[in-house]
Amino acid sequence: MEQANLPVANWLPLTGEWSSSQTQLGYEQNVIKIQELIAQGYIYQVNLCRVLTNTSENSLLGLANQLAIDNPAPYASYLKLPGLEIASASPELFLSRSGDFIKSSPIKGTAKDENFGDKDESENIMIVDLMRNDFSRITTAGSVDVPRLLGIEKHPGLFHLVSDITGKLKANTEWPEILNALTPAGSVSGAPKSSALKTISDLEQKERGPYCGVIGWSEGEQAIMSVGIRIFWSHQDGQIHFGTGAGITWKSDAQSEWQETQLKSEKLISIAGGKR
């Protein structure tokens, strides 16, 4: 795979006001609804997201360049397709593959400093268990491992808890089987995954679009793919979008979860411009 530098383009900061698909009150009420479902035993964790929207006719290539300067990310990318443009500052590895060896590094737990609470740790461990189960569907018996659990990573403006899950693919496992077993990513859905997806569909008031999807490349038995978080996207219709969310558990405080969505968006929205 040949590497090339991103074409240079300038970004003109936005001046309009960002709107949110959920108000603070609405978001906090949805947190409480999720906790009611947890109490009923229907769900253990849900990643509850909202979408911010502003107006812009500008290409996101300039924003991708600005993000690379002001918010460098390990899985940053720029993608342009017919009717879709994405500028990503993703910090999260969805999947790397080298031959029959695969690895995922889910992020669960976000804070302004390195002091994470029990809620963050339990949230991360729940998703690790979910990902281990997903991996077991496509890997050889006994090969799934967690070489890193609750690692702390520093990213621009915040800290994350990150774990690594690895495994060895079963012989003749093809890409459709891999993606069918692992998508959507556990860190942006919840557990159990099927119940989490139903809850997300019921509570979130706007389609996520490419947000929380998978962005990356594959070539034969080699691949690097990121989780589509910390992304700006446009359908080239005069609007620009940004997604932000938080993992909701029984221990969640509704106001704190809203503040987490603010924290995750604060740095990147300041780079894009516009009023919050």
Secondary structure, DSSP 4 states (H G I P E B T S, - for coil): ----PPPP-----EEEE-EESS-HHHHHHHHHHHHHHHHTTS-SEEEEEEEEEEE--S-THHHHHHHHHHS--TEEEEEEETTEEEEEEE--EEEEEETTEEEEE-EEEEESSS---HHHHHHHHHHHHHHHHHHHTTB-TT--EEEEEEEEEEETTEEEEEEEEEEEBPTT--HHHHHHHHPSPGGGSEESHHHHHHHHHHH-SS--TTTTSEEEEEETTEEEEEE--SEEEE-SSSEEEEEEEEEE-TT--HHHHHHHHHHHHHHHHHHHEEE-
